[in-house]
Amino acid sequence: MRYTAPARRAWRRSLQLRVVAITLVASSLLVGTFGGFIADRSAEILLKRAEDEARAALTTKVRYAEDQLTLYPQSRDPELPSALKDLVNELFGGVASSRGDSVISIRADGYPDLSAVTVPNNVDPRDLITSEMIRAVSGEGGGVRQQIRTAEINGQTTKYLVYGSPVPTRFGQVELYYMVPLTSEDQDANLMRTTVLATGLALVILLGVVAGLVTRLVVTPVRVAARTAQRLSAGLLDQRMKVNGEDDLALLAAAFNQMAANLQRQIVRLEEMSRLQRRFTSDVSHELRTPLTTVRMAADLIFSEREEFDPAVARSAELLQAELDRFEELLTDLLEISRFDAGFAALDAEHTDLVPIVERVAERLTGLAERAGVELELNLPDTPVIAEVDPRRVERVLRNLVGNAVEHAEAKPVLITMATDDAAVAVTVRDHGIGLKPGEERLVFNRFWRADPSRARQTGGTGLGLSISVEDARLHGGWLEAWGSPGEGAQFRLTLPVRAGDRLVAAPLPLIPRDRTAEVS
C-alpha cells in the first residue's frame, strides 16, 4: 500500500490526471475493439479470397484431369501410372509461377495398384491430408472438402489451405488434392494487424495529448481560482484573478473577482463594526465603573442600616445589594470579554497543583449546592497533579462549570473527576439534570445563550461565564468541550497541557461519561 500511496494521492488531487487517464482507458478500449474487429474482418476477407481462388483453380484442374484420364478405360492399364505423374506435373506447372509452394497430389485409394503421386515429390502429403478428409473425399457420396492444416515443409512451418475433390474416370474414381500455402495471406493479415495496432496506439496517444491540453485549459483557471481563494481565506483580501478574453472562463474570473471585492468590503465593514463594538463595550464598562462605585458606596451604607428601616424598605435594600453584586460581576465579565476580543489577555502561567484548586472551588460552592439540594462528589487523584497553568483562570473556569452544573442538576448529584497523564490533565463536571439537545453542545459556549430562556436562574449568573471559560481554555492551549443528552444530564470536560505551549493530542478522560458508554454498549 505504501508504494501506491503517491499514485493514489495524485489521483485524488489532480483532475487533469483523472480526465487524461479516463480518456486513455476509454479510447484504448474503443480503438482496441474496433481495431480487433477490423483486423479479424480483414483476415477473414483474405482467407475467403484465397478459398475462392483455390476452389476455382480446383474446379479447372478436376475438369482437366477428368478429360485426360478418360483415355484409360481400365485401372490396370500399364501406361496409367506414368500418365498420372505427367498429369500431376502438368497441373503443378500451371500454379508454380504464382503459388510456388503449392502441392498437388492424386490418390486412388480404391485401386491399390495405383500409387499416390505428389508434386513436389519431397513433400509428404500425410502431414497435410488427414485420414478423415481422405474418407470424406473418396468415400461413397464423396464431394469437395476443405480444411486448413499447418505442417513443416522444407524445414519451415507453413499453413496450407487443403482442397480435395473426387475425379470421375472411365475405370472409376481418383482423388485430386490441391494444397495452397496461406503464407502471403498470413503476412498481409499480420501487416494489417500491426498497422491497426500502430495506428490505434498513435490515436490513443494523440487523444491523451488532446485531452491533457484541453483539460489544462480548463483546469489551470480553476487552480488559479483555488489558490486565490486560499489566499483570500488566509486574509490576503487584495488577491484577484487575471481576466483574459471574453469566454466562459473569463466570465468566471470576473465573477470571482467581483465576489472577492464584495467579500473584502463586507469583511472590512464587519471588522470595523466589530472593532467599534469591542471599543464600545470596553468604554461602557470602564465608564460605568465610576457611577457603580458611587452607587455601591451608597448601597453599602443603606444595606448596613437596613435593620432600622421598616421591612419593605429593608427588603428593597437587600434586593438592591444583590442586583449591584450581579451588575458588578457583569461589568467584570464584560471587561474580561473585551480584553479577549482585543487580544490583550495574557497568561500568567506557573507550576500549580490542580487538586487544591478543585477542592477550593467545591468548598466555595457547597453553600449554593446545599440550597439547590445538590450533592457535590469529588473523584480526585491521591497525588498532586502539577501543571503549568494560570491558577486564577483555571479556578474561574472550574467555578463556572460547577456552578452551571449545580444550576441544571435538578437536585441530583454532581460528580467532579480529575485525571492526568504525561502530556495533559483533564477535569470533567458531570450532572444528571435536564441535559442538552442535539447541537446545543456547541451553542452552550455562545455569549448570553440559555438552553431554556423561560427557566429562572438560581445562581444569578451573567450569561458570559462559559464564553469566558472557553477563552481561558484556549489561552492555555487547551480544550473546553460539552456533551449532553435530554433527560440524561450533561458533562463538561476541561483539558489542559501539562507544559505550557505543548500541543494537545488526546485527553485523559472521555468526553462521553463512562456510565452513558456502558449503557450504550
BELLINCOR-V308428 format. One record per pair of residues at least 24 apart in sequence whose ideal C-beta (glycine too) atoms are under 8 Angstrom apart, sorted by sequence separation. I is the first residue (numbers start at 0). J is the second residue. D is the distance in whole Angstrom. If there is no record, write none. Layout:
# BELLINCOR-V308428
<<I:J:D> <I:J:D>>
This chain:
# BELLINCOR-V308428
<<83:107:8> <104:128:7> <126:150:4> <141:165:5> <157:181:8> <158:182:7> <404:428:5> <408:432:5> <409:433:6> <444:468:8> <475:499:7> <476:500:7> <488:512:8> <102:127:7> <108:133:6> <126:151:7> <157:182:6> <298:323:5> <354:379:5> <403:428:8> <404:429:7> <405:430:8> <407:432:4> <444:469:5> <468:493:8> <476:501:7> <478:503:6> <63:89:8> <64:90:7> <126:152:8> <236:262:7> <237:263:7> <354:380:7> <375:401:7> <400:426:8> <404:430:4> <407:433:6> <476:502:7> <477:503:6> <63:90:7> <91:118:4> <106:133:7> <136:163:4> <158:185:6> <224:251:7> <236:263:4> <401:428:6> <476:503:7> <90:118:8> <91:119:8> <109:137:7> <135:163:8> <136:164:7> <137:165:7> <220:248:5> <224:252:7> <227:255:7> <231:259:6> <295:323:6> <400:428:4> <404:432:8> <478:506:7> <482:510:5> <487:515:7> <87:116:5> <108:137:5> <132:161:7> <136:165:6> <223:252:8> <294:323:7> <354:383:6> <397:426:7> <482:511:5> <60:90:5> <83:113:7> <86:116:8> <87:117:7> <88:118:6> <122:152:6> <133:163:8> <236:266:6> <354:384:5> <375:405:8> <480:510:5> <482:512:7> <87:118:5> <106:137:7> <122:153:8> <132:163:6> <217:248:7> <220:251:7> <224:255:6> <231:262:7> <236:267:8> <352:383:4> <353:384:5> <397:428:8> <484:515:7> <84:116:5> <121:153:7> <127:159:5> <216:248:8> <220:252:6> <227:259:7> <291:323:8> <295:327:7> <352:384:6> <353:385:8> <373:405:5> <60:93:8> <74:107:7> <80:113:6> <83:116:5> <128:161:6> <141:174:8> <352:385:6> <353:386:6> <384:417:6> <386:419:8> <79:113:7> <80:114:7> <127:161:5> <147:181:7> <351:385:7> <356:390:6> <360:394:6> <364:398:7> <371:405:5> <128:163:7> <137:172:7> <291:326:7> <350:385:6> <351:386:6> <353:388:7> <359:394:7> <363:398:7> <367:402:7> <371:406:8> <373:408:5> <384:419:5> <444:479:7> <74:110:5> <80:116:8> <291:327:6> <350:386:7> <351:387:8> <376:412:5> <378:414:6> <379:415:8> <75:112:6> <137:174:5> <350:387:6> <351:388:5> <356:393:6> <360:397:5> <364:401:5> <368:405:5> <371:408:7> <373:410:6> <375:412:8> <376:413:7> <378:415:7> <379:416:8> <380:417:6> <444:481:7> <56:94:7> <74:112:7> <136:174:5> <349:387:7> <356:394:5> <360:398:5> <364:402:6> <367:405:6> <372:410:4> <373:411:7> <374:412:5> <375:413:6> <376:414:5> <377:415:5> <378:416:4> <379:417:5> <380:418:7> <386:424:5> <443:481:5> <74:113:6> <291:330:7> <348:387:5> <349:388:8> <351:390:5> <371:410:7> <373:412:7> <374:413:7> <376:415:7> <378:417:7> <380:419:7> <136:176:8> <348:388:6> <349:389:8> <353:393:7> <357:397:6> <361:401:7> <373:413:6> <375:415:7> <384:424:6> <440:480:8> <441:481:8> <443:483:8> <64:105:7> <133:174:7> <348:389:5> <349:390:7> <356:397:7> <360:401:6> <364:405:6> <440:481:4> <288:330:7> <347:389:5> <351:393:7> <440:482:6> <60:103:8> <287:330:6> <346:389:5> <407:450:8> <440:483:6> <347:391:7> <439:483:7> <368:413:7> <284:330:5> <346:392:7> <435:481:7> <435:482:8> <436:483:8> <128:176:6> <435:483:3> <127:176:8> <284:333:5> <285:334:7> <434:483:4> <435:484:7> <436:485:6> <102:152:8> <128:178:8> <283:333:8> <284:334:5> <406:456:7> <434:484:5> <435:485:7> <127:178:5> <406:457:6> <434:485:5> <100:152:7> <124:176:7> <405:457:8> <406:458:5> <433:485:7> <434:486:6> <280:333:6> <281:334:7> <284:337:6> <405:458:7> <433:486:7> <434:487:5> <124:178:8> <361:415:6> <406:460:7> <423:477:8> <434:488:5> <435:489:5> <433:488:8> <434:489:5> <280:336:7> <281:337:4> <402:458:5> <431:487:7> <432:488:5> <100:157:7> <102:159:7> <280:337:5> <403:460:8> <431:488:4> <432:489:7> <357:415:6> <402:460:7> <430:488:5> <429:488:7> <430:489:6> <110:170:8> <113:173:7> <277:337:6> <280:340:8> <281:341:7> <357:417:6> <429:489:8> <430:490:8> <105:166:8> <110:171:7> <403:464:7> <429:490:4> <109:171:6> <402:464:7> <403:465:7> <428:490:7> <109:172:6> <110:173:8> <277:340:4> <354:417:7> <427:490:6> <428:491:5> <107:171:8> <277:341:6> <353:417:7> <427:491:7> <107:172:8> <399:464:4> <400:465:8> <427:492:5> <107:173:4> <108:174:7> <399:465:6> <426:492:7> <427:493:8> <106:173:7> <107:174:7> <273:340:8> <425:492:6> <426:493:5> <105:173:6> <106:174:5> <399:467:7> <400:468:7> <425:493:7> <105:174:7> <357:426:7> <399:468:5> <425:494:5> <105:175:6> <106:176:7> <424:494:7> <425:495:8> <104:175:8> <105:176:7> <353:424:6> <423:494:6> <424:495:6> <103:175:7> <104:176:4> <395:467:7> <396:468:4> <423:495:7> <103:176:7> <353:426:7> <395:468:7> <423:496:6> <424:497:6> <102:176:8> <103:177:6> <104:178:7> <422:496:7> <423:497:6> <102:177:8> <103:178:7> <396:471:5> <422:497:6> <101:177:7> <102:178:4> <395:471:6> <396:472:6> <421:497:7> <101:178:6> <411:488:7> <101:179:6> <393:471:7> <419:497:7> <101:180:7> <392:471:4> <422:501:6> <100:180:4> <408:488:8> <423:503:6> <98:179:6> <422:503:7> <423:504:8> <425:506:5> <427:508:5> <98:180:7> <100:182:7> <389:471:8> <392:474:7> <393:475:8> <407:489:7> <422:504:7> <423:505:7> <425:507:5> <426:508:8> <392:475:7> <396:479:7> <422:505:8> <423:506:6> <424:507:7> <425:508:4> <429:512:6> <423:507:6> <90:175:8> <389:474:8> <404:489:8> <427:512:8> <57:143:7> <371:457:6> <389:475:7> <370:457:8> <388:475:6> <404:491:7> <420:507:5> <403:491:8> <419:507:6> <54:143:8> <418:507:4> <83:173:8> <367:457:8> <418:508:5> <54:145:8> <367:458:6> <400:491:5> <53:145:8> <416:508:6> <400:493:7> <76:170:8> <50:145:7> <74:170:4> <397:493:7> <71:168:7> <72:169:5> <73:170:5> <74:171:6> <396:493:6> <68:166:7> <71:169:7> <72:170:6> <69:168:7> <71:170:6> <68:168:4> <69:169:6> <393:493:8> <65:166:6> <68:169:8> <64:166:5> <65:167:6> <393:495:7> <61:164:5> <65:168:7> <57:162:5> <61:166:6> <68:173:7> <58:164:8> <53:160:6> <57:164:6> <388:495:6> <54:162:7> <53:162:6> <64:173:8> <386:495:6> <387:496:8> <50:160:7> <336:446:7> <386:496:7> <387:497:7> <49:160:6> <64:175:6> <386:497:5> <387:498:5> <388:499:7> <385:497:8> <386:498:8> <387:499:4> <46:160:8> <61:175:6> <60:175:6> <60:177:6> <57:175:7> <57:177:5> <56:177:7> <56:179:8> <53:177:6> <53:179:5> <344:470:7> <52:179:8> <336:463:6> <348:475:8> <335:463:8> <339:467:7> <346:474:5> <332:461:5> <346:475:7> <49:179:7> <333:463:7> <336:466:7> <344:474:6> <332:463:4> <336:467:6> <339:470:5> <49:181:6> <329:461:4> <332:464:7> <335:467:5> <328:461:5> <325:459:5> <329:463:7> <336:470:8> <46:181:7> <49:184:5> <324:459:8> <332:467:6> <48:184:8> <325:461:7> <46:184:6> <321:459:7> <45:184:4> <42:184:8> <45:187:6> <45:188:6> <42:188:4> <41:188:7> <42:191:7> <38:188:7> <41:191:5> <42:192:8> <348:499:5> <38:191:6> <346:499:7> <37:191:8> <38:192:4> <38:195:5> <37:195:6> <35:195:8> <34:195:4> <34:196:7> <34:198:8> <34:199:4> <31:199:7> <30:199:4> <30:202:6> <30:203:6> <26:202:7> <27:203:5> <26:203:5> <23:203:6> <26:206:5> <26:207:7> <23:206:7> <22:206:6> <23:207:5> <22:207:6> <23:210:8> <19:207:6> <22:210:4> <19:210:5> <18:210:6> <19:211:5> <18:211:8> <19:214:7> <15:211:7> <18:214:4> <15:214:5> <14:214:7> <15:215:6> <15:218:5> <14:218:5> <14:221:8>>
